[in-house]
Amino acid sequence: MRDLQAEKEQVEEAKHNPEAFGELYDQNFSAIFNYCLRRTGDAELARDITGETFVKALANIKSFKWRDISFSAWLYRIAGNEISSFFRKNSYKAVSLEYLQEVQGYDPESQYGLEDEVIAAEQELKRHEDYMFYRQKISQLPLKYQEIIALRYFEGKSLKESAEILGKPEGTVKSLLHRGLDKLRAHMRDK
């Protein structure tokens, strides 16, 4: 984790200097994009939401108040709001691996031999199928549970980091996670 004092100085500089914001963008783009991709399952949509996240961050950087949490927590919060907004406005349908391969040009490659590549591709397909299955089940939960489950299990954020991102007390986040997982288990048993 970055030094918060150095990050605070960088954020303060970014309020007056667009190049400093560019550095913050470079430092945080991959994490925010991956978060959006894991939440949506769609590379184009993830790019759009990531772009909108940084546009909103740039537009509001001058009103950003430092509260001893990382700048990335603020970005995750913006991205989470953008994702929630998208899901509220649109009925979204998950895409298959075939769609990713045929339409978006996803091509799993490997430096191993053909047999190893086939085995690796089958394992990747299984992981992808599992991911899509759980993502689809999670997407049926209320947004507040989707967000905490994604932060905790897809992004690997601790309860403390999740609380910072969501702007909620750690106990509330722990409770949301517990209730969300209970609802997910019940939903999976019912189906």
N, C-alpha and C positions, 0 to 999 in steps of 0.2 A: 504494500500500500504506500502511496506517495506521502511525502511529508506534507501535512495539512497547512503548515505555515507557508511553505513555498507555493503550494497551490493557491492559498488565499492571496498571496502577492500576485500570482499570475492572473487570477480572476480580476483583481482590482486593476491590473494593467489592461486586461481585455476590455474593461468598461470604456477605455479611452483610445485603445489601439486595436484595430481589426486584425493586425498580424498576430497579436497575442491570442486573440480568439481562435485564429487559425491553428495555433499550436495546441490549444485545448481541443479543438476539433480533431486534429491528428491523433492526439493521445486517447481520445474516447470513442472515435468512430467505430472501430471494430467491435468493441464491447456492446455498444448500443445497437449496431446493425445485427449482431448475432442474437441479442435479446429479442429484437423485433422479428427476426427470421424464425426463432424457436417458438415465439408466441403465435405467429401467423401461418407458418409453413409455406410461405410464398415469397420467393426472392424479390420479385418486382414490387410487391406490396411492402416488404421490409425496407427496400431502398427508399420508397416514397415516404414511409413513416419516419425513417431515420432522417431523411432530408428535412421533413417538416419539423422534426424534433430540434434539429440544429438551427433552422430558420427561427423557430420560436425562442430558442435559447439566445440567439444573437439579438433578436428584437427586444428581449426582456433582460439582457445582461445588466443593464444599468440599474434595474430595480432589484437585482439579486442581493439578498442580505446574507452575509456570512454567519452561519450558526454552528460552526465547528463540525460540520459533516462534509464529506467530499463533494466536489463539484459534480462528479459522476452520479451521485445519488440524486441530484437535481435533474440531471439528464434522464436518468431512468424513470423518474416521476413524470417528466414531460412525455417520454416515449410511452409509458404505461397509460397515460391519459389519452394520447393519440390512438393507441390500439383500442382502448375501451370505446372511444368515440367512433372509430371505424366499425367495431362490432355492433354498436347500438344502431348506427345508421344503415348498415348493410347486412343482408343475410349472407354469410360467408360460407363457402364450401371448401373443404380440404381437397388438395390435389394429390394425385397418385405419383409414384416414382416414374411410371411410364410417361406421364405428362412432363415431369421435370426433364426426362431424357429427350423426348421427342420435340417438345415445344421450346423449352428453355435451354436445351443443349447441354444438360448435365451429363457428364461422361466420366464414370468412375475409372480412374487410371491407377496403375500400380507399377512399381519397378521390378516386380517378381515375374516369374514365368507365367505362361498362359494358365496352367493348372492352379497355381497359387492365386492368380488374378481372379479366376472363376470362384474359388473358395472365398477369397476376400470379398468379391462382389456379392456372393450369396449371404455372407455374414453381414455385410453392409445393408443389403436388402432386408434382412431379418430385423436388424436394428431400426431401419427406417420404418418398416411395417409396424414394429412395436411402438416406435415413437408416434407414428400417425394414429395408431389405435388409441394410445393414452391421450394424445393431444385432442383427438376427437371427443373422448369421454370428458376430458377436462373442460373442453369448450362448451359443454352442456351445463356446467356449473355457473352460478352467478359470478359476475366479473370480479368481485372482491376476492373470491376464492381462487379464480384462475390466476390472478396477478401474484398472489403470495405463493402458490404452488410453483408457478413458473420461476419466480425469483429464487426460491429455495432449492428446487430440484433441477431446473434447466440451467440456471445461472450460477448455482452453487453459492449463493449469498448466505451469510450467517443470519440468524434472527436479528442481531443488532444492525447489520447492514440493511436488511429488509425493512426494519423499522425506520431507519434513516431515509430510505428511498420512498417509503409510503407516507412518511410524516406522521407515524402513529407510535404510541408507546410499545415497547418490546413485548409486554404482556398481552396487549391487544393483538399483535401480530402472531404471537404463539397460539393464542386462542383461535384466530382466524384460520391459521394453518391446520390446527387440530380439527376444527369443524369442517373445513374444506376437505380434508382427507377422509373424515367420516362420511361426508356426503358422497365423495367419489367412490368409496368402498360400497356404500349402500346402493348407489346408482349401478355399479358394476354387478352387484349380486342380483339386483332386480332384472337386469337385462340378460 
